[in-house]
Amino acid sequence: MDVLGVAAVVLDSQGRVVLWSPQAEQLLGYSAQEALGQYAARLLVADEHLDLVLNLFREVMESGEGWEGVFRVRRKDGTTLPLEWRNMRLQDDLGGYYALGLATDQATLRRVERDLALSVRLVDQSPIGVLVLGTDLRCVAVNPALERIGGRPAGELVGHPIRETLPFGDADRLEAAMRGVLASGRPLVDRHVLGRPPGAADGEHAWSVSLHRLDDPGGRVLGLAVSVIDVTDRHRAATEAERARRRLTLVADASVRIGTTLDLEQTARELAEVAVPALADVAAVDVLDRILTDPGARPTPEGDDGPALVRALAVAAAYPTVAVRAADPPGEIARYVAGRLVTRCVRTGRPVLVPRVEEGHLRDIARDEHAAGLLARAGVHSYLAVPLTARGQVLGALDLKRARNEEPFTEDDVLLATELASRAAVCIDNARWYRQQRETALTLQRSMLPEMPQRLVGLEAASRYQPAREGSEIGGDWFDVIPMDRERTALVVGDVMGSGINAATAMGRLRTATQTLSRLALDPAVVLRHLDEITAGLDPYIATCVYAVYDPHRAQVCLANAGHLPPVLVRRGCAPRLLDLPTGTPLGVGGVGGVALRSITVGIDPGDVLVLYTDGLVETRDQDIDIRLRSLTALLQTADDSLADTCDRLLRSLRRPDTPDDVALLIARATG
């Protein structure tokens, strides 16, 4: 009405103006004082139209039937204006008659009519859903497109709250946004919401929702206009693109994170940790026990329907959950019955997918009824197992479960999990072969290390050997205590540079040579020169060695050093000190460019202690060797009840768990 600016004029039965609205004053220019009491026809109509107007007035007053149409009237300024009229007869309570004329500018009316027709057509025929809400957020009107989105006809939507009108998932947040637009007047454009229309069989839909506040020309808030565009195809394409990006990222991440070491358990943990939460909520890595105990084991025939002995290596979860307790504890050997899905995966070498887990499936997934109950409590609803296959052999399986992640596993997830498992399986296979080689080398090396002689004259000794940490190859560290003639004792500590079976073999040959040479009663420097020649023949191996001969009758020890760290001498009542020996060239270099090998003799009294060691005890990547040697001498200031206790204390204090090197430690004390 405000837009149209409708003017109201009331005439008595004689045609005089008795009521004159402000809109009439604005439209025609005459004030109420100027118009009231005047004959309307003479005030507003040109002379040539006067008879026509009087006849129309007479017909309305006599018949009581209204008249509508366009008539040009005269304004106060002398101009004429075409107005759209609606004329009708009125009757008061005394039986008198009056004529009411309602008029508006014809051009304004036509514009409003066009705008209305256009908006109605656009709204009704638009593929965009349009919903009009009142200030109470109840549905006032909907267009056909919105009926299709809501899945119900307009009659079932009008009058209902917004949360009952549209199938949007997060109704609370959307209502809060609507109230914000009602309060501020600021539009909210292109907000994406998700939901599932009634009866939709194609899964979740996505819509772009825009909110605009509706105000009248006077500023009064009428409600909200809500436009809804179905963007499901775009959303699904974007979701799929994002999934593809995440898959590529996960594969790239796996390439970096899996196989950082040759430690079997660490590699399995890396695989499980990569899989959560990007692919699953809970992941477990299991390996066939026979693969670990017998690297040359042949694959199990596919037709074998017996149980499988499996060793659990790793379990990881995206959040604390009882589903972890349903998995076999890492390190334990479990007997997987033939009916379990993971057993089928290992036996067939093919993935096993259960997109939607039912109650009956849980008994086939879990190891027993209790574990099945834990999986049910955790809300596991989707399951996937893929084989760990490397070099044509199934090593085990990657077991995946989803609980909080509402999406079921799909064929795309099968492809991704298979890719991860294939990459990890090669690393696991390398780790198991490395472990076998390492255990072989360790067995070989331990078999070559000496047993302490039953009786030493004037001397007691203790020793320790610790191999490198898991994931590092065995080195060539060794020690020896060799009884000699005239009740002397040779003390030897050496280190073959390099690692693996070959280094252990070279160490064994040097130890054998050292034992043979010790029986010749040669000077320590001469022994080392012979060992240098032998080592040169073991190309490309180089070794360091300290060779000492203790003589209890002379109370002295004669030592020679071939590129090794200096021994520590602990005299009774004195601070421990590093022996200042001439550090000759390492064995295998042949003396070229180095210091010549020569011996020195040091007096040693009863109670004095000599400490020989390899670099694995003191060398680290983050501290200077001088600082570490000072730590060693400081620790030796404290005496223990036994030399064995001293060995253990030094290893506890100085040995780093992550040191990739062996340690050989030999401590001897003169007894007189």
MIMI-256990 format. One line per 3 residues: number of its first residue (from 0); for each residue x, y, z of C-alpha. Coordinates in pm, whole numbers, always signed. Layout:
BEGIN
NUM	X,Y,Z | ...;
//
This chain:
BEGIN
0	+0,+0,+0 | +283,+239,+79 | +446,+166,-255;
3	+123,+232,-441 | +44,+548,-241 | -332,+490,-265;
6	-536,+808,-228 | -882,+794,-68 | -1155,+1049,-148;
9	-1514,+1039,-14 | -1799,+1237,-180 | -2147,+1298,-49;
12	-2454,+1228,-259 | -2421,+1569,-425 | -2068,+1505,-532;
15	-1898,+1731,-279 | -1571,+1626,-111 | -1631,+1534,+252;
18	-1310,+1330,+321 | -962,+1388,+175 | -666,+1163,+265;
21	-302,+1276,+297 | -219,+1047,+2 | -474,+1240,-203;
24	-298,+1562,-108 | +39,+1415,-216 | -97,+1269,-539;
27	-317,+1564,-654 | -156,+1863,-484 | -470,+1999,-312;
30	-467,+2026,+64 | -764,+1906,+266 | -872,+2267,+335;
33	-866,+2334,-40 | -1055,+2023,-137 | -1317,+1972,+135;
36	-1663,+2104,+38 | -1570,+2142,-328 | -1752,+1963,-608;
39	-1504,+1695,-704 | -1595,+1698,-1071 | -1528,+2069,-1109;
42	-1207,+2044,-900 | -1047,+1745,-1073 | -1206,+1694,-1416;
45	-1157,+1888,-1736 | -1470,+2048,-1884 | -1481,+1814,-2184;
48	-1505,+1511,-1950 | -1748,+1658,-1702 | -2069,+1495,-1841;
51	-1899,+1153,-1856 | -1789,+1176,-1497 | -2130,+1288,-1373;
54	-2300,+997,-1551 | -2056,+750,-1396 | -2113,+904,-1050;
57	-2490,+879,-1097 | -2472,+512,-1200 | -2261,+417,-900;
60	-2484,+603,-653 | -2808,+467,-799 | -2707,+108,-870;
63	-2459,+49,-592 | -2227,-125,-835 | -1865,-21,-837;
66	-1662,+108,-1126 | -1298,+61,-1202 | -1074,+196,-1473;
69	-824,+457,-1572 | -919,+822,-1581 | -702,+1130,-1627;
72	-753,+1396,-1358 | -634,+1752,-1318 | -379,+1831,-1050;
75	-348,+2162,-867 | -48,+2267,-1078 | -257,+2233,-1395;
78	-103,+1909,-1518 | -309,+1599,-1577 | -226,+1255,-1443;
81	-373,+916,-1544 | -490,+739,-1230 | -616,+388,-1173;
84	-954,+422,-996 | -1171,+196,-786 | -1510,+362,-711;
87	-1786,+223,-488 | -2097,+334,-297 | -2092,+359,+85;
90	-2385,+376,+326 | -2376,+518,+678 | -2581,+415,+982;
93	-2847,+676,+903 | -2910,+544,+555 | -2720,+814,+373;
96	-2509,+733,+66 | -2154,+837,-15 | -1909,+760,-294;
99	-1558,+628,-215 | -1286,+670,-473 | -948,+493,-435;
102	-682,+604,-681 | -316,+539,-749 | -71,+643,-1015;
105	-122,+421,-1318 | +252,+392,-1400 | +335,+292,-1044;
108	+60,+33,-1042 | +173,-117,-1372 | +532,-140,-1246;
111	+418,-318,-930 | +205,-553,-1137 | +497,-636,-1365;
114	+732,-689,-1069 | +478,-910,-898 | +408,-1115,-1210;
117	+778,-1152,-1279 | +864,-1254,-924 | +577,-1502,-906;
120	+675,-1663,-1235 | +1041,-1675,-1141 | +970,-1821,-800;
123	+718,-2076,-926 | +921,-2194,-1224 | +1270,-2157,-1079;
126	+1476,-2471,-1008 | +1596,-2287,-698 | +1397,-2368,-388;
129	+1243,-2058,-228 | +1101,-2058,+121 | +946,-1763,+304;
132	+959,-1774,+683 | +788,-1556,+937 | +976,-1395,+1223;
135	+896,-1707,+1429 | +1082,-1915,+1167 | +768,-2096,+1064;
138	+706,-2162,+697 | +480,-1907,+527 | +518,-2002,+161;
141	+722,-2235,-59 | +769,-2276,-431 | +745,-2607,-620;
144	+1123,-2652,-622 | +1129,-2629,-244 | +850,-2888,-225;
147	+1073,-3128,-418 | +1368,-3056,-189 | +1160,-3098,+126;
150	+998,-3411,-12 | +648,-3297,+90 | +373,-3078,-62;
153	+331,-2715,+41 | +25,-2799,+250 | +240,-3013,+480;
156	+514,-2750,+507 | +333,-2420,+562 | +296,-2338,+929;
159	+571,-2572,+1044 | +905,-2472,+1202 | +1211,-2470,+978;
162	+1355,-2784,+1139 | +1040,-2971,+1033 | +1037,-2820,+685;
165	+1379,-2895,+538 | +1590,-3214,+563 | +1901,-3032,+681;
168	+2136,-3210,+915 | +2248,-2929,+1148 | +1916,-2754,+1218;
171	+2038,-2585,+1538 | +2324,-2401,+1368 | +2101,-2302,+1075;
174	+1834,-2164,+1307 | +2098,-1964,+1492 | +2218,-1820,+1161;
177	+1859,-1729,+1064 | +1802,-1546,+1390 | +2126,-1360,+1333;
180	+2006,-1243,+989 | +1668,-1140,+1136 | +1846,-935,+1401;
183	+2116,-774,+1187 | +1962,-757,+842 | +2292,-871,+691;
186	+2235,-1143,+429 | +2399,-1481,+463 | +2495,-1610,+119;
189	+2599,-1956,-4 | +2613,-2147,+320 | +2657,-2517,+252;
192	+2447,-2760,+453 | +2416,-3137,+434 | +2122,-3366,+487;
195	+1925,-3659,+357 | +1589,-3598,+186 | +1305,-3831,+286;
198	+1325,-4154,+91 | +1654,-4062,-74 | +1837,-4379,-173;
201	+2147,-4207,-309 | +2292,-4103,+22 | +2366,-3759,+161;
204	+2275,-3443,-33 | +2425,-3095,-21 | +2257,-2757,-63;
207	+2371,-2397,-89 | +2148,-2187,+135 | +2119,-1806,+125;
210	+1920,-1596,+376 | +1774,-1248,+318 | +1565,-1049,+564;
213	+1232,-916,+431 | +1142,-561,+541 | +843,-346,+444;
216	+901,+13,+318 | +853,+133,+672 | +1135,-85,+802;
219	+916,-343,+975 | +1070,-694,+969 | +840,-935,+791;
222	+1052,-1252,+798 | +1314,-1429,+589 | +1347,-1532,+229;
225	+1545,-1856,+204 | +1685,-1972,-129 | +1804,-2331,-156;
228	+2015,-2464,-445 | +2091,-2834,-476 | +2469,-2863,-514;
231	+2490,-3237,-447 | +2674,-3318,-772 | +2927,-3044,-711;
234	+2963,-3146,-348 | +3018,-3509,-441 | +3270,-3416,-709;
237	+3456,-3195,-461 | +3436,-3467,-195 | +3573,-3724,-436;
240	+3851,-3487,-541 | +3933,-3428,-175 | +3932,-3803,-110;
243	+4167,-3854,-404 | +4394,-3581,-269 | +4389,-3740,+77;
246	+4464,-4080,-74 | +4764,-3941,-260 | +4875,-3759,+54;
249	+4837,-4076,+259 | +5038,-4281,+9 | +5308,-4013,+1;
252	+5306,-3997,+382 | +5336,-4375,+399 | +5639,-4366,+169;
255	+5811,-4137,+418 | +5690,-4281,+748 | +5690,-4657,+686;
258	+6022,-4841,+680 | +6234,-4578,+853 | +6426,-4860,+1023;
261	+6487,-5229,+974 | +6311,-5298,+1303 | +6019,-5533,+1239;
264	+5793,-5412,+1520 | +5870,-5046,+1446 | +5779,-5095,+1080;
267	+5449,-5258,+1178 | +5372,-4971,+1419 | +5446,-4719,+1145;
270	+5197,-4890,+915 | +4925,-4898,+1182 | +4984,-4533,+1275;
273	+4967,-4421,+911 | +4632,-4598,+870 | +4463,-4410,+1157;
276	+4270,-4189,+1147 | +4310,-4125,+772 | +4176,-4467,+674;
279	+4036,-4635,+986 | +3960,-4577,+1353 | +4145,-4891,+1463;
282	+4425,-5069,+1277 | +4615,-5389,+1360 | +4912,-5550,+1188;
285	+4955,-5927,+1219 | +5222,-6150,+1063 | +5223,-6527,+1019;
288	+5447,-6675,+1285 | +5609,-6926,+1048 | +5726,-6634,+830;
291	+5925,-6499,+1126 | +6060,-6830,+1251 | +6138,-6973,+907;
294	+6219,-6708,+642 | +6236,-6981,+380 | +5884,-7106,+455;
297	+5668,-7171,+152 | +5325,-7006,+112 | +5034,-7193,+263;
300	+4821,-7359,-6 | +4501,-7164,-70 | +4287,-7469,-2;
303	+4425,-7508,+351 | +4133,-7465,+592 | +4321,-7511,+917;
306	+4398,-7247,+1180 | +4682,-7001,+1136 | +4946,-6914,+1394;
309	+4979,-6536,+1381 | +5199,-6299,+1576 | +5044,-5961,+1652;
312	+5294,-5682,+1585 | +5107,-5353,+1627 | +4772,-5198,+1717;
315	+4682,-4829,+1678 | +4363,-4632,+1740 | +4258,-4281,+1645;
318	+4113,-4227,+1995 | +4079,-4424,+2322 | +3844,-4715,+2257;
321	+3768,-5060,+2396 | +3813,-5195,+2043 | +4188,-5196,+2111;
324	+4132,-5455,+2383 | +3959,-5675,+2128 | +4280,-5698,+1923;
327	+4551,-5952,+2001 | +4821,-5789,+2220 | +5137,-5705,+2021;
330	+5412,-5961,+2067 | +5180,-6250,+2145 | +5117,-6549,+1921;
333	+4749,-6614,+1851 | +4574,-6909,+1690 | +4339,-6775,+1425;
336	+4062,-7021,+1350 | +3971,-7085,+988 | +3637,-6906,+1014;
339	+3784,-6566,+1103 | +3777,-6311,+826 | +4141,-6217,+879;
342	+4233,-6585,+843 | +4048,-6597,+513 | +4238,-6287,+402;
345	+4573,-6447,+485 | +4480,-6783,+333 | +4345,-6645,+4;
348	+4576,-6346,-29 | +4274,-6132,-116 | +4101,-5844,+69;
351	+3796,-5913,+282 | +3543,-5627,+291 | +3235,-5601,+513;
354	+3090,-5255,+439 | +2820,-5278,+707 | +2892,-5501,+1002;
357	+2596,-5688,+1144 | +2590,-5870,+1478 | +2673,-6201,+1314;
360	+2981,-6053,+1147 | +3140,-5956,+1478 | +3195,-6321,+1574;
363	+3385,-6371,+1247 | +3592,-6056,+1302 | +3682,-6102,+1669;
366	+3892,-6376,+1825 | +3620,-6477,+2073 | +3280,-6380,+2213;
369	+3430,-6136,+2464 | +3622,-5954,+2193 | +3307,-5945,+1977;
372	+3127,-5776,+2266 | +3402,-5515,+2292 | +3373,-5439,+1921;
375	+2997,-5400,+1959 | +3047,-5161,+2251 | +3296,-4961,+2046;
378	+3038,-4921,+1770 | +3238,-5094,+1496 | +3019,-5082,+1185;
381	+3257,-5147,+895 | +3550,-5386,+851 | +3832,-5438,+603;
384	+4130,-5675,+599 | +4397,-5667,+328 | +4692,-5905,+291;
387	+5053,-5805,+345 | +5209,-5946,+29 | +5575,-5912,-63;
390	+5769,-6091,-335 | +5473,-6315,-409 | +5429,-6434,-52;
393	+5157,-6344,+199 | +5325,-6235,+521 | +5017,-6142,+722;
396	+4731,-5891,+717 | +4639,-5530,+786 | +4313,-5531,+986;
399	+4100,-5212,+975 | +3781,-5109,+1159 | +3559,-4802,+1159;
402	+3340,-4685,+1446 | +3322,-4305,+1484 | +3394,-4260,+1116;
405	+3038,-4301,+989 | +3133,-4383,+630 | +3151,-4755,+545;
408	+3461,-4892,+375 | +3433,-4877,-4 | +3613,-5035,-296;
411	+3825,-4719,-315 | +3930,-4783,+45 | +4019,-5138,-51;
414	+4251,-5009,-325 | +4410,-4755,-89 | +4458,-5006,+194;
417	+4604,-5258,-51 | +4851,-4997,-175 | +4958,-4914,+181;
420	+4984,-5282,+273 | +5192,-5360,-37 | +5439,-5082,+39;
423	+5462,-5179,+405 | +5488,-5551,+326 | +5813,-5497,+137;
426	+5953,-5306,+436 | +5831,-5578,+675 | +5984,-5845,+453;
429	+6314,-5657,+449 | +6298,-5623,+826 | +6234,-5994,+884;
432	+6520,-6094,+652 | +6742,-5842,+821 | +6641,-5974,+1163;
435	+6728,-6326,+1053 | +7066,-6210,+921 | +7126,-6007,+1235;
438	+7041,-6299,+1463 | +7273,-6520,+1258 | +7553,-6266,+1290;
441	+7485,-6222,+1661 | +7490,-6596,+1715 | +7815,-6617,+1521;
444	+7968,-6332,+1715 | +7861,-6463,+2055 | +8003,-6802,+1965;
447	+8337,-6634,+1899 | +8349,-6430,+2219 | +8552,-6593,+2496;
450	+8450,-6743,+2822 | +8640,-6600,+3116 | +8931,-6829,+3217;
453	+8874,-7021,+3539 | +9198,-6903,+3703 | +9411,-6597,+3639;
456	+9728,-6534,+3837 | +9729,-6199,+4016 | +9432,-6074,+3822;
459	+9054,-6076,+3828 | +8847,-5965,+3530 | +8490,-5901,+3421;
462	+8349,-5833,+3078 | +8033,-5738,+2896 | +7923,-5744,+2535;
465	+7613,-5561,+2416 | +7505,-5576,+2051 | +7377,-5273,+1863;
468	+7013,-5174,+1909 | +6745,-5361,+1719 | +6740,-5235,+1363;
471	+7119,-5194,+1342 | +7357,-5455,+1211 | +7591,-5644,+1440;
474	+7940,-5498,+1445 | +8282,-5649,+1491 | +8359,-5559,+1855;
477	+8542,-5818,+2060 | +8742,-5872,+2376 | +8965,-6150,+2497;
480	+9141,-6263,+2817 | +9425,-6501,+2724 | +9640,-6684,+2983;
483	+10008,-6687,+2875 | +10328,-6850,+2991 | +10503,-6741,+3311;
486	+10156,-6670,+3460 | +10106,-6361,+3246 | +9768,-6260,+3097;
489	+9692,-6087,+2767 | +9399,-5843,+2770 | +9257,-5752,+2429;
492	+8977,-5524,+2310 | +8920,-5457,+1941 | +8670,-5323,+1692;
495	+8638,-5423,+1327 | +8494,-5132,+1131 | +8178,-5228,+947;
498	+7884,-5448,+1040 | +7704,-5766,+955 | +7811,-6127,+916;
501	+8125,-6035,+725 | +8240,-5801,+1004 | +8170,-6069,+1263;
504	+8364,-6321,+1055 | +8659,-6082,+1022 | +8648,-6027,+1397;
507	+8663,-6403,+1454 | +8969,-6437,+1231 | +9147,-6153,+1411;
510	+9063,-6300,+1750 | +9198,-6639,+1644 | +9514,-6475,+1514;
513	+9552,-6279,+1839 | +9524,-6595,+2047 | +9786,-6766,+1831;
516	+10027,-6473,+1844 | +9988,-6440,+2223 | +10141,-6785,+2266;
519	+10463,-6659,+2106 | +10523,-6417,+2395 | +10580,-6128,+2156;
522	+10593,-5761,+2246 | +10239,-5606,+2219 | +10352,-5372,+1940;
525	+10490,-5669,+1743 | +10162,-5856,+1790 | +9969,-5558,+1652;
528	+10203,-5530,+1354 | +10131,-5894,+1268 | +9761,-5831,+1310;
531	+9797,-5531,+1079 | +9932,-5756,+805 | +9653,-6006,+860;
534	+9390,-5733,+854 | +9529,-5591,+532 | +9450,-5928,+375;
537	+9087,-5895,+487 | +9031,-5595,+259 | +8827,-5378,+283;
540	+8820,-5423,+661 | +9002,-5196,+907 | +9018,-5254,+1280;
543	+9134,-5083,+1597 | +9280,-5271,+1889 | +9443,-5237,+2231;
546	+9670,-5527,+2328 | +9799,-5541,+2687 | +10009,-5802,+2871;
549	+9992,-5810,+3251 | +10287,-5957,+3440 | +10195,-6021,+3807;
552	+10559,-6093,+3906 | +10684,-5759,+3778 | +10362,-5574,+3876;
555	+10341,-5408,+3538 | +10139,-5406,+3221 | +10280,-5354,+2873;
558	+10039,-5202,+2620 | +10020,-5107,+2253 | +9741,-4920,+2075;
561	+9644,-4946,+1708 | +9405,-4655,+1652 | +9186,-4740,+1952;
564	+9047,-4524,+2233 | +9285,-4502,+2532 | +9237,-4737,+2829;
567	+9158,-4596,+3173 | +9386,-4672,+3469 | +9230,-4644,+3814;
570	+9497,-4645,+4087 | +9402,-4690,+4448 | +9367,-4353,+4614;
573	+9410,-4160,+4285 | +9174,-4013,+4028 | +9114,-4231,+3722;
576	+9312,-4122,+3416 | +9334,-4203,+3049 | +9661,-4374,+2966;
579	+9867,-4162,+2731 | +9959,-4433,+2481 | +10110,-4375,+2138;
582	+9803,-4418,+1919 | +9930,-4604,+1618 | +9766,-4649,+1280;
585	+9456,-4875,+1277 | +9503,-5234,+1168 | +9471,-5287,+796;
588	+9619,-4951,+697 | +9972,-5091,+694 | +10129,-4796,+872;
591	+10098,-4570,+568 | +10062,-4208,+680 | +10016,-4305,+1042;
594	+10207,-4331,+1367 | +10431,-4637,+1406 | +10314,-4899,+1654;
597	+10513,-4917,+1976 | +10463,-5038,+2332 | +10484,-4870,+2671;
600	+10503,-5026,+3015 | +10303,-4905,+3314 | +10343,-5018,+3674;
603	+10031,-5163,+3829 | +9983,-5241,+4197 | +9733,-5462,+4374;
606	+9392,-5297,+4368 | +9466,-5098,+4050 | +9206,-5134,+3776;
609	+9250,-5124,+3398 | +8942,-5049,+3184 | +8937,-5138,+2812;
612	+8633,-5059,+2596 | +8513,-4996,+2241 | +8374,-4670,+2105;
615	+8009,-4780,+2135 | +8035,-4710,+2509 | +8132,-4343,+2480;
618	+8069,-4210,+2130 | +7743,-4023,+2058 | +7624,-3790,+1785;
621	+7541,-3499,+2014 | +7843,-3478,+2248 | +8212,-3429,+2194;
624	+8423,-3740,+2260 | +8634,-3556,+2520 | +8321,-3481,+2724;
627	+8216,-3845,+2709 | +8561,-3966,+2814 | +8550,-3730,+3114;
630	+8213,-3881,+3203 | +8370,-4226,+3191 | +8657,-4133,+3422;
633	+8417,-3956,+3660 | +8205,-4269,+3689 | +8515,-4477,+3768;
636	+8590,-4264,+4073 | +8322,-4463,+4254 | +8412,-4818,+4346;
639	+8163,-5108,+4330 | +8147,-5432,+4524 | +8256,-5624,+4217;
642	+8398,-5564,+3871 | +8075,-5706,+3724 | +7879,-5434,+3906;
645	+8114,-5174,+3761 | +8055,-5311,+3410 | +7680,-5292,+3455;
648	+7691,-4940,+3602 | +7903,-4808,+3317 | +7666,-4956,+3061;
651	+7361,-4814,+3237 | +7512,-4468,+3266 | +7691,-4430,+2933;
654	+7518,-4660,+2689 | +7252,-4481,+2481 | +6950,-4699,+2385;
657	+6961,-4566,+2030 | +7333,-4616,+1978 | +7380,-4801,+1645;
660	+7704,-4966,+1759 | +7820,-5263,+1963 | +7995,-5234,+2296;
663	+8275,-5454,+2425 | +8389,-5378,+2780 | +8671,-5546,+2974;
666	+8774,-5450,+3329 | +9072,-5611,+3505 | +9198,-5558,+3860;
669	+9543,-5655,+3990 | +9528,-5873,+4300 | +9901,-5916,+4360;
//
